[in-house]
Amino acid sequence: MKDSGNGLQEAVARKGSFVGTLRAVAWSFFGVRRGADHAQDVAKLNPIHVVIAGVLGAVVFVVSIIVLVNWIVGSGVAA
């Protein structure tokens, strides 16, 4: 049980860049990722950065959809 805590500490201590994490999360939103790139991400990326980038990506996606729908409804195309 103590060993799994060590693994988590090692994962959180990874020095992957936040920009690289954002790029990996953006690709995952599209569902396009090579297996080799995925393995490299698992080895390099900080899991906390992945969670933060995923939440930010989801917020940007939802806000974009809301803005798009409001724009379409406001333009009269949907009427």
C-alpha positions as CSV (number, residue, x, y, z in Angstrom):
1,M,0.0,0.0,0.0
2,K,2.8,2.4,0.8
3,D,4.4,1.6,-2.6
4,S,1.4,3.1,-4.5
5,G,1.9,6.3,-2.6
6,N,5.4,6.5,-3.8
7,G,4.3,6.0,-7.4
8,L,1.9,8.9,-7.0
9,Q,4.6,11.2,-5.6
10,E,6.9,10.3,-8.4
11,A,4.1,11.0,-11.0
12,V,3.4,14.4,-9.4
13,A,7.1,15.3,-9.4
14,R,7.4,14.9,-13.2
15,K,8.7,18.0,-14.9
16,G,6.5,18.0,-18.0
17,S,5.7,21.5,-19.3
18,F,2.2,22.8,-18.9
19,V,2.1,23.8,-22.6
20,G,3.0,20.2,-23.6
21,T,0.2,19.1,-21.3
22,L,-2.3,21.5,-23.0
23,R,-1.2,20.1,-26.4
24,A,-1.7,16.5,-25.3
25,V,-5.1,17.3,-23.8
26,A,-6.2,19.2,-26.9
27,W,-5.3,16.1,-29.1
28,S,-7.2,13.9,-26.7
29,F,-10.3,16.1,-27.1
30,F,-10.2,15.3,-30.8
31,G,-9.5,11.6,-30.1
32,V,-6.4,11.6,-32.3
33,R,-3.2,10.4,-30.7
34,R,-0.4,8.1,-31.8
35,G,0.5,5.2,-29.5
36,A,4.1,6.3,-29.2
37,D,3.1,9.9,-28.3
38,H,0.6,8.5,-25.7
39,A,3.4,6.4,-24.1
40,Q,5.7,9.4,-24.1
41,D,3.0,11.6,-22.4
42,V,2.4,9.0,-19.7
43,A,6.1,9.0,-18.9
44,K,6.5,12.8,-18.9
45,L,3.3,14.6,-18.0
46,N,2.4,15.6,-14.5
47,P,-1.1,14.2,-13.6
48,I,-2.1,17.4,-11.8
49,H,-1.3,19.4,-15.0
50,V,-3.4,16.9,-17.0
51,V,-6.4,17.4,-14.7
52,I,-6.1,21.2,-14.7
53,A,-5.7,21.3,-18.5
54,G,-8.7,18.9,-18.9
55,V,-10.9,21.1,-16.8
56,L,-9.8,24.2,-18.7
57,G,-10.4,22.5,-22.0
58,A,-13.8,21.5,-21.0
59,V,-14.7,25.0,-19.8
60,V,-13.4,26.5,-23.1
61,F,-15.4,23.9,-25.1
62,V,-18.7,24.6,-23.2
63,V,-18.3,28.4,-23.4
64,S,-17.5,28.1,-27.2
65,I,-20.7,26.0,-27.7
66,I,-22.8,28.6,-25.7
67,V,-21.3,31.5,-27.7
68,L,-21.9,29.7,-31.0
69,V,-25.6,28.8,-30.1
70,N,-26.2,32.4,-29.0
71,W,-24.7,33.8,-32.2
72,I,-26.8,31.4,-34.4
73,V,-30.0,32.2,-32.5
74,G,-29.3,35.9,-32.5
75,S,-28.6,36.0,-36.2
76,G,-32.1,34.7,-37.0
77,V,-30.9,31.6,-38.9
78,A,-32.4,29.3,-36.4
79,A,-35.8,30.9,-36.4
